[in-house]
Amino acid sequence: MKSVRRTLTRSAALLATSAVAVATFGVMSSPAQAMQPGDGWYRCYISGYGWMWCYDV
């Protein structure tokens, strides 16, 4: 009985951790989707940092 409860507790913790990770990824990736070409934003490569969004002023 104790091992079943431990398994359920670990499963619930894993599910909660996964939900937080998915929500965080969704929040962090949504601003990048809002930056569309033609709005002044474009993809650029900066040495030492990699690919990122740049703004043409």
N, C-alpha and C positions, 0 to 999 in steps of 0.2 A: 504494500500500500504506500509505503514511504517513497519507493522508487518511482511509482506512477506520479505521485505529487511532484517529485523533483523533475521528472521529465516534462510534465505540464508547465511547471514554473520556468524551466529553461526554454521551452517552446514559446511561451508567452514573451519572455525577454527577447528572444531572437526576433519574433514578429514585431515587437515594439521598436527594436533597433533598426530593423529593415524599413519600417514605416517612416522613422525619422530620417533615415538616409535618403529615401526616395523623395520625401518632402523637401529636404535641403537641396537635393540636386535640382528639383523642379524650380525652386525659388532662385537658385543661383544661375540657372540656364535661361530663364525667361527674359532678362534684360538683353542678352545677346541676340535673341530672336527678334526683339523689337528694333534692332539696328539694321535697317534695310539699305541696300545700295541706292544711291541717289539722295539720301538724306544727309550726305556729308560723311557718313561712316563707311569705312572700307577695311578689308582684312589686310594686315601688313605683318611682315616678319621682322622682328627686332633681335639682332644678334645677342645671345645670352639670355633672352627671355622666351623666344619662340613666337608663334602666331598669336596675334591679338587684334582687337579692334582699334583703329586709329580714326581720328576726325580731321577732315580737311577744312582748314580755316581760311 
